[in-house]
Amino acid sequence: MLDLLVVMLERVGLIIAVAFILTRVPFFKDMVHHVKLSRKQEFIAILFFGFFGIAGTYFGVAFNTNTLHFNSVEMELAKEEAIANSRVIGVVVAGLLGGYRLGIGAGLIAGIHRMTLGGFTAVSCGLSTIVAGILAGVVYRKRKDLTPLTVFGIGALAEAMQMSVILLLSKPFDKAFALVEVIGIPMILANGVGTALFLLIVHNVMHEQEKVTALQAQKTLRIANQTLGYLRKGMSNDTAQAVCTILYRELEPSAVAITNKTNILAHIGIASDHHQINSPIRTEKTKEVIQRGELIVVNDGTIHCDYADCPLGAAVIAPLVQRGETVGTLKLYYPSEKVITDVTMELIDGLSSLLSNQLEIAETDHAYQLAKEAEIKALQAQINPHFLFNSMNIIVSLIRTDPDQARKLLNSLSYFLRQNVTGTTVSKISLKQELSHVRAYLEIIEARFIDRLTILYDVDDRLLAEQIPPFTLQPLVENAIHHGIRDMEHGCIIKISIQSVDQEIEIRIEDNGKGISPERIAMIGSEKVDSETGTGMGIYNINRRLMMTFGDQAALSITSERNEGTTLSFRIPKMEVRDRCEQSGH
């Protein structure tokens, strides 16, 4: 019995190797992360684990109940033979990771195959393999996080159940009993250990990958925080040099470079003797990225630097994009292509997008400076750096505790920034776009309030095509949060209402905050009102823009009661009404 246990445990080494290889397979990663598989992925998984069960059969040893000797497994067993095997591991793992359909499917494949081999336990072993898949599927539906000890118990239970089925169904009983007496305990222990080790290795490897990804995301946000103040000034030698220095320090490549369309703006690291500032771009692959606007990886043989003894090895070259046009490149060099992993490429791709967004912001700031003399553009292109830094700090804190929420907030922040950029180029946008801008802003704000804030929307969807000046609603919502509910400890409510009132559209922003005194209400909107937390410029400018666009009747209306909240509202004419007025000359 001890010898058999040693033989069975030797097979566990093969299981460990297979488990590690599986962590590289896409459908397996989805199962580990509990992502619902497609029909095609399910079919592939069933085949894989079914054949894994078959392999477990052939890696076993045949036991002859007459001679009590062990032999290698042949394509067909003698009537008095049975197999001590690890078949159940593949079936149980399939059920635990993918549910009852995968467990039953793999069990059917491995079980039917076992029946074809013959032997007096063929039927009982085949049936118990299918039942093992059902058992694992039941556990899948009820599980949260399975501990190694629990998984060991499930694998051992599945094997113990197989021993019971052999005793119940296999004839003659004396041979079945002799078989179970010899192989029962070794198989129960070995398959329990094998199942536990299989899942333990898979989960550990996948968790390590998640940890690496989270650290990369954290590093990206740290880089964003450090580089924000530079590229917002636009692409120049000084800003590019500062950004390259930060990237070189944080990422530790062989070299970092930033180019515009024609010249090298900065180069930090090896080969700086001939990749000099303001010299023409030296590599054809860089020109190709500028032309195509796509990230590429180049190795030692394809960099094609025109300098004979250039020491640069492999590189990742990513485009820097502004308004849909490639305006330069970000290049990170490495000793060889072998050290460039998928995570590295994703990180650099994300950095290029981040730097491109910063360039967009720089252009926005420039547009704002050009438009600041026109009062109707007063609020456009303003991005609050405190809001941006606070948002990044929230996302950084969520990366470890709730990566999915962190990704969601990054998307919201990205959308918010894009809207701040695109809003500077137009005088009006649709209410749908403006409302999406507000929603992106509020998703980030809600993360800061942590269950203290409730957002209510009362919106007539038929009005969402109507036009409004950009950056009208978000500053009003921000004002309600900043001045109304910020100091409340719980029960904060913001309500946004867009409704039709006769020939007009009424837009209301309500909060249940501390309210505003009558004296200040009389001043807000009609003049710039200083306070401890602001200048009142935002509401003043919005009010001026509304009146200049739609007439004095569109002015802001403010009602408030101490400790009962504040409502800011305004009405604008519907487009069809404005069109009629313009056609009639009024």
MIGU-437459 format. One record per residue: y, x, z of N, C-alpha, C in turn; residue in one letter. Coordinates in steps of 0.2 Angstrom, whole numbers, plus 5000, padded with zeros to 4 digits. Each point is the difference from the previous one (the first is absolute). Example, Ala and Ser with C-alpha at 12.3 -4.5 7.8 and 13.67 -1.06 7.14 Angstrom:
2
497250665039500649965000500650045000a500549984996500650045001500549965003s
//
This chain:
586
499450045000500649965000500650045000m500050065004500650045000500150044994l499550024997500050034993500349954995d499849945000500349954995500849995002l500250005006500749995002500450064997l499750065001500450064997500049994992v499549984997500050004993500549944998v500049955003500549944999500750035001m500150035005500750035002500350054995l499550034997500250054994500349974994e499849934999500349964995500749985001r500250015006500749985002500550044997v499850074999500450054996500249974993g499549974997500249984993500549945001l499949965005500449945001500750025001i500150055004500750035001500350024994i499650044996500350024993500249944996a499649955000500249944995500649975003v500049995007500649975003500650034998a500050075000500650044999500249994992f499550004996500249994993500349934999i499749955003500249934999500849995002l500250045004500849995002500450024994t499850034995500450014994499949944995r499649955001499949954995500449945001v500449984995500549955001499849935004p499449984997499849935003499850015007f499750065002499850015007500650015004f500650034998500650005004500249935001k500049964995500249935001499649965006d499350015000499649975005500250035007m500150065000500250035007500649975003v500549994995500649975002500049935000h499549974999499949925000500449974995h500050034994500449974995499449964996v500249944998499649954996499850034993k499350014999499850034994500049954994l500150034994500049964994499249994999s499949954995499349994998499650064998r500450044996499750064997499950055005k500550015005499950045005499449985005q499949945001499449985004499450014997e500049994993499350014996499950085001f500550044999499950075000499750025007i500349975005499850025007499349985002a499849944997499449975002499450054996i500250024994499550054997500050065003l500650035002500050065004499650005006f500149955004499750005007499249984999f499949964995499349984998499650074999g500350044995499650064998500050055006f500550005004500150045006499449985004f499849945001499449985004499450024997g500050004993499450024996499950075002i500550045000500050075001499750025007a500249955005499850015007499349995000g499749964996499349995000499650064997t500250034995499750064997500150065004y500550005004500150065005499649995006f499749955001499549995005499450035000g499549995004499350035000499549945000v499550014996499449955000499550015006a499949955004499550005005499449974999f499450035000499349974999499749985006n499949935001499849985006499250015001t499750034995499350025001499950075003n500450044996500050075002500550025005t500549965001500650025005500350064997l500050014994500450064997500649974996h500550055000500649984996500050044993f500349974995500050034993500749984997n500150034995500649994996499949934997s500649964999500049934997499950014992v499549964998499850004993500349944997e499949994993500349944997499649945001m499450015003499649955002499650025007e499949955004499750015007499349985000l499550035003499449975001500049945005a499549965000500049945004500150015008k499750065002500150025007500650045002e500550014995500550045001500749965002e500450025004500749985001500550055000a500649995000500650054999500450005007i500150065002500550015005500650034997a500649965000500550014995500749985003n500550024997500749985002500349954995s499649964997500349954995500549955003r499949985007500449955003500750025000v500250075001500650025001500549984994i499850014994500449984994500249935000g499549965002500149925000500449985006v499950035006500449985006500850024998v500150064998500750034999500349954994v499649984995500349964995500349935004a499649975004500249945003500550015005g500050065004500650015005500650014996l500050034995500750024996500249954995l499549964997500249964995499849925001g499749995005499849935002499349984997g499949935002499349984998499850004993y500449994995499850014993499850074998r500450055003499750074998499450015004l500049985006499450015004499349974997g500149944998499449964997499850034993i500650024997499950034993499650065000g500350055005499650065000499350005003a500049955005499349985003499549984995g500249964995499649974995499750064995l500550044998499850064996499550045003i500250035007499650045003499349975002a500149945002499449965003499549994994g500249974995499549994994499750064997i500450065000499750064998499550025005h500149995006499550025005499349964999r500149944998499449954999499650034994m500350034995499750024994499650075002t500150035005499650065002499349995003l499949945002499449985003499950025007g499450005002499850025007500049935004g499650005006499949945003500649975004f500650045000500649985003500549984994t499850004994500549994995500549945001a499649945001500449945000500450005007v499750025005500450005007500650045000s499950064997500650055000500549984995c499849974994500549974995500449955003g499749955004500349945003500550035005l499850045004500450035006500650034997s499950044995500650034997500649954998t499849944997500549954998500349975006i499549995006500349975006500550055003v499950064999500450055003500750004997a500049984994500749994996500349945003g499749955001500349945003500250015007i499750045004500250015007500650045000l500150054995500650045000500649964997a499849954996500649964997500249955006g499649985004500249965006500550045004v499850065002500450045004500750014997v500050014993500650024996500549945001y499849945000500449945001500349995007r499750035005500249995007500350075003k500050054996500250065003500850014999r500250055005500750024999500050084999k499950035005499850085000499450015003d499550034996499350015002500050075003l499850015006499950075003499450034997t499950075001499450034997499449975004p500149995007499449975004499849944997l500549954998499849944998499650004993t500350054996499750014993499350025001v499950055005499350035001499549945002f500349955004499649955003499849954994g500549994995499849964994499550034996i500150074999499550034995499350005004g500050015006499350005004499749935000a500549955001499749935000499749984994l500350024994499849994994499350034999a499950065002499450034999499449975005e500349985006499549975005499849934997a500449974997499849944997499550014994m500150054996499550024995499350015003q500050035006499350025003499749935003m500449955002499849945002499749964994s500350004994499849974994499350034998v500050065001499350044998499549975004i500149995007499549985004499849934999l500549964998499949934999499649984993l500250044995499849984993499450054997l500050065002499650054997499249995003s499650004995499350005002499650064997k499550025004499849985006500450025006p500049965005500550015006499950075003f499350025001499950065003500350064997d500050004993500450054996500750005001k500349945000500749995001500250025007a499649995005500250025007500050075000f499550034997499950085000500650034997a500249974994500650024996500650005005l500249945003500649995004500050055006v499450015002499950045006500250084999e499950024993500150074999500750004997v500349964996500650014996500649965003i499849955005500549955002500650035004g499950045005500550035004500450054996i499750054996500350054996500549974995p499849944997500449974995500649965003m499849975005500649965004500550055002i499850065003500550055002500450034994l499650024995500350044995500449964996a499849944998500549954996500649985004n499949995006500649985004500550065000g499850065001500450065000500350014993v499649994995500250014993500649954998g499949945002500549954999500650015003t500050025007500650025004500450064997a499650054998500350064997500349984994l499749964995500349994994500749975001f500049945004500749975000500550045004l499750045005500550045004500350064995l499650034996500350054995500549964996i499849954997500449964995500749995003v500049965006500649985003500450065002h499750065003500450065002500450034994n499650004994500350034994500649964998v499949935000500549964997500650005005m499950005006500550005005500450074999h499750054999500350064999500550004994e499749974994500449994994500749955002q499849955004500649965001500550045004e499850045005500450045004500550054996k499650034995500450044995500549964996v499849944998500549964996500649985004t499949995007500549985004500550055002a499750065001500450065001500450024994l499749994994500450014994500649954999q499949945002500549955000500550025005a499850025006500550025005500450064997q499750054997500450054997500549984995k499849954996500449984994500649975003t500049965006500549975003500550055003l499750055003500450065003500450034995r499750014994500350034994500649964998i499849935000500649964997500650005005a499850005007500650015004500450065000n499650064998500450064999500450004994q499749974994500350014994500549954998t500049955004500549944998500750024999l500350045004500750025000500150044994g499550034996500250054995500049974993y499449974998500049974993500549944999l500249975006500549945000500650034997r500150065000500650034997499950024992k499449984998499850014993499750074999g499850014994499650064998500550064998m499950055005500450064998499650065003s500350064999499650065002500050005008n500549985003500050005007499549955003d500149944998499549955002499350014999t499950024994499350024998499750065004a500450055001499850065004499849975007q500449965003499949975007499449965000a499849964995499449965000499450054999v500150044996499450054998499850045007c500550025003499950045007499649955005t500249945000499749955005499349994998i499849994993499449994998499550065000l500350064999499750065001499750025007y500549985005499850015007499549945002r500149944998499549955002499350004997e500050024994499449994996499650074999l500450055001499750074999499650014994e500349994994499750024994500250074998p499850024994500250074998500750004998s500249954997500749994998500249934999a500749985000500249944999500650014995v500149954995500550004996500349934998a500650004998500349944998500450014994i499949974994500450014994500349934998t500650014996500249944996499750004994n500349974994499650004994500050074996k500450045002500050074996499950065004t500350005007500050065003499749995007n499950065003499750005007500650005005i500049955004500549995005499950045006l499350015002499950035006499250025000a499950065002499350035001499950045006h499549985004499950035007499350025000i499850075001499450025001499850064995g499450014998499850054995500349994993i500150054997500250004993500849984999a500350005006500749995000500550054996s499650064999500450064996500149984993d499649954997500149984993500149934999h499849965005500249935000500649995004h500650024997500650005003500449944999q500549995005500449945000500450014993i500149944997500449994994499750034994n499450035001499750024994499649954996s499950004994499649954996499349995003p499849944999499349985002499550054996i499550035004499650054997499349974998r499849945002499349984999500049944995t499650004995499949944996499849945003e499650015006499749945003500649965004k500550045002500649975003500349954995t500150034994500449964995499649944998k499350015000499649944999500049945005e500150025006500149955006500749974999v500550034998500649974998500049964995i499650014995499949964994499649945001q499550015004499549945001500249965006r500350035005500149975006499449995005g499550044999499449995004499850065004e499750005006499850055004499450034996l500050075000499450044998499850065004i499450025000499850065004499850054994v500350065001499850054996499750065003v499550034997499750065003500250074998n499750055002500250074998500150014993d499649974996500050014993500549964996g500349955003500449954996500750005002t500250045005500750005002500550034995i499750054996500350034994500850025002h500050035005500750035002500150064994c500650014998500150054995500150075003d499950005006500150075003499350035001y499950064998499350034999499650005006a500350025006499750015006500149955005d500249944998500149955005499449985004c500150015007499549995005499849925002p500449964997499949935001499349974998l499649975004499449974999500049934997g499749965004500049934998500649965002a500249944998500649975002499949924999a500349975004500149934999500749984998v500149974994500749994998500149934999i500549975004500249935000500749994998a500149944996500649984998500549985005p500650014999500649975004500349954996l500049945002500249944995500649975003v500549994996500649965001500149954995q500149935002500149954996499450004994r499450015002499550004995500050064995g500450055001500050064996499950065004e499550044997499950075004500650044999t500250025006500650045000499950075002v499350025002499950065003499250005002g499850065004499450005002499950035007t499549985004499950045006499350034999l500050075002499450044998499850045006k499349995002499750035006499550054997l500050065001499550054998499550025005y499450014998499450015005499650064997y499750045004499650064998499549984994p499749945001499549984995499949935000s499749974995499949934999499649975006e499550045002499549985005500349985007k500650025001500449985007500449944999v500049974994500449944998499549945001i500149975006499549945001500349934998t499649955000500349934998500649985005d499950025006500549995005500750034999v499950074998500650044998500349964994t499749984995500349974994500349945002m499749965004500349935002500750025004e499950055005500650025003500650024996l499950044995500550034995500349944996i499549954998500249944996500549965004d499849995007500549965004500650045001g500050075001500650035001500550004994l499750004994500449994994500349944999s499749945002500349945001500549995005s499950035006500550005005500650044998l499950064997500650044997500449964995l499649974996500349964994500449945003s499749975006500449945003500750035003n499950065002500650035003500550024995q499850024994500550014994500349934998l499649955000500249934999500649985005e499850025006500549995006500750044998i499950064998500650044998500449974995a499649974995500449974994500349935003e499749975005500349945003500750025003t499950055004500650025004500650024995d499850034995500550024995500349944997h499649954998500249944997500549965005a499850015006500449965006500750045000y500050064999500750045001500449984994q499749994994500449984994500249935001l499749955003500149935001500449985006a500150055004500349985007500749974999k500450024995500649974999500049934998e499549984998499949924998499749975006a500449955003499849975006499349965000e499949984994499449964999499350045001i500150074999499550055000499950035007k500449975005500150045006499350015004a499649965000499350015004499550034996l500050004993499550024996499950085001q499350015000499850075000500050035007a500249965005500050035007499350005003q499750055002499450015003500150035007i499849965006500250025006499550065002n500250065001499550055002499649995006p500449975005499649985007499549954998h500149954996499449964999499550034996f500150054996499550034996499650055005l500450045004499650045005499649965005f500349955003499649955004499449984997n500149984994499449974996499450054999s500250064999499550064999499750015006m500450005006499750015006499549955002n500149944999499649945001499350014996i500150024993499450014996499650065003i500350065002499750055002499649985006v500349965005499649985006499449964998s500049964995499549954998499450044996l500250064997499550034996499350015004i500150025006499450015004499749935003r500449965002499849945003499849944995t500350004995499949944995500250024993d499650044997500150034993500249954995p499649945000500249954995500749975001d500249995007500749985001500550054997q499850075002500550054997500150004993a499449994996500050004993500549944998r499949945003500449944998500750015001k500250035006500750025001500350054995l499650054998500250044995500249974994l499649954998500149964994500649965001n500149975005500649965002500750054999s499950065003500650045000500150034993l499550014997500150024993500349954996s499849945000500349944997500749995002y500250015006500749995003500450054997f499850074999500450054998500149994992l499549984997500049984992500649954999r499949955004500549944999500750035002q500150045005500750035001500250044994n499650034996500150044994500249964995v499649954998500149964994500649955001t500149985006500649965001500750024999g500050074999500750034998500249994993t499549984996500150004993500249934997t499949955004500149934998500549965005v500349954997500549965004499749945004s499449984997499749945003499250024999k499649975005499350004999499849935002i499349984999499849945002499949995007s500049945003499849995007499350035002l499649994995499350035001500050075002k500450044996500050075001500450025006q500549965002500450015006499549995006e499649944999499649985006499450055001l499850034994499550055001500250065003s500750024999500350065003500049985008h500249945002500049985007499450015003v499549974997499350005002499750075002r500250054995499850075001500350035006a500749985001500350035006499749975006y499949935000499849975006499350025002l499550024995499450035002500050065004e500550044998500150065004500349995007i500549955000500349995007499549965004i499649964998499549975004499550055004e499950064996499650055003500350035006a500750005000500450035006500049955005r500049944999500149955006499349985003f499450024997499449995003499949945003i499949944996499849945002500649965004d500650035000500549975003500449954995r499950014993500449974995499649964996l500349944999499749954995500449984995t499850014993500449984995499849944997i500549954999499849944997500449994993l499649984995500349994993500049924998y500649984998500049934998500350004993d499650024995500350014993499849954995v500449984996499849954994499950054995d499450014998499850044995500349994993d500249944999500349984993500750045000r500350025005500650035000500050084999l499450035000499950075000500350044994l500149964994500250034994500850005000a500349975005500750005000500350075002e500650024997500350065001500550015006q500050065003500450025005500250075000i500550025003500250085000499550035004p499750064998499550045004500350025006p499550015005500250025007500449955004f499949944999500449955003499649975006t499349995000499649975005499850055005l499850064998499750055005500550025005q500750024998500450025005500249945005p499949944998500149945005499450005005l499450014997499450005004500150065005v500250054998500050065004500649995005e500549974999500549985005499749965005n499649954998499749955005499650045005a499650054997499650045005500450045004i500450044997500450055003500549975006h500349954998500549975005499749945004h499549974997499849945004499450005004g499450034998499450005003499850065003i500350064998499850075001499850015008r500449975004499850015008499649955003d499749954996499649955003499350035001m499749995005499350035002499449964997e500149944998499549964997500349934997h499649974995500249944997500650004995g500150064997500550014995499849964994c500549964997499849964994500650014995i499850024994500550004994499749954995i500549954998499849954995500450014993k499750004995500350014993499949944996i500549964999500049944996500450004993s499649984995500449994993499849934998i500549965000499949934998500549974995q499849954996500549974996500449955003s500650004999500549955003500449974994v499849954997500449974995500050054994d500650024998500150054995500050075002q499950015006500050075003499450025003e500050075002499450035003500350025007i499749975005500250035007499550055003e500350055002499650065003500250015007i499550005004500150005008499650065003r500350045004499750055004500149985007i499549985004500149985007499650055005e500350015006499650035005500149975007d499650015004500049975007500350055005n500450044998500250065004500649985005g500450055002500549995005500649974998k500149994993500649964998500650045000g500549974997500750044999500549955003i500550045003500649965003500449974994s500349945001500549974995500550044998p500350055004500550044998499850054994e499450035001499750044995499849974994r499849945001499849964994500649994995i500549995003500649994996500250064996a499850065002500250064997499550024995m499349995002499550034996500049974993i499950044995500049984993500750004997g500549995004500750004997500450075001s499750045004500350065001499450055003e500250075000499550045003500150005007k499449995004500049995007499650065003v500350045004499750055003499649985006d499450035001499649985006499750065003s499650005005499650055003499550034995e499749954996499550024996500150004992t500649994998500250004993500749994999g500249994994500749994998500149934997t499549964999500149944997500150004992g500050064998500150014992499549964996m499450005002499449974996500249924999g500149965005500149934999500749994997i500550045001500650004997499950004992y499750064998499950014993499649954997n499449975003499649954997500449944999i500549985005500449944999500550014994n500350065000500450014994499750004993r499350025000499750004994499849934998r499849965005499849934998500649964998l500650015003500649974997500250024994m500050074998500250024994499549984994m499449995002499549984995500049934999t500049965005499949924999500649965002f500550035003500649975002500049995008g500649985002500149995007499549965004d499849954996499549955003499350035002q499950064998499450045001500150045007a500550005003500150045006499549995005a499950055004499549995006500349955005l499549975003500149955005499650035006s500350005006499750035006500049955006i499549985003500049965006499550035005t500350005006499650035005500149975007s499550015005500149985007499750055004e500450025005499850055005499249995002r499650054999499350005002499649954997n500349974994499649954997499950024992e500350054998499950034993500649994996g499950024994500550004995499749984993t500449974996499949984993500550024996t499850044995500550024994499749964994l500549974997499849964994500550014994s499849984994500550004995499749964994f500449974996499749964994500350034994r499650004995500250034993499849944995i500350004995499949944995499350024996p499749964998499450014996500250024993k499650044996500150034994500249954995m499749945000500249954995500649975001e500350005006500649985002500550054998v499950065001500550064998500050004992r499549994997500050004993500449954997d500049945003500449944997500750015002r500150035005500750025002500350054995c499650054999500350054995500149974993e499549964998500149974993500649955000q500249975005500549965000500750035002s499950075001500750045001500249995007g499649975005500350005007499750065004h
//
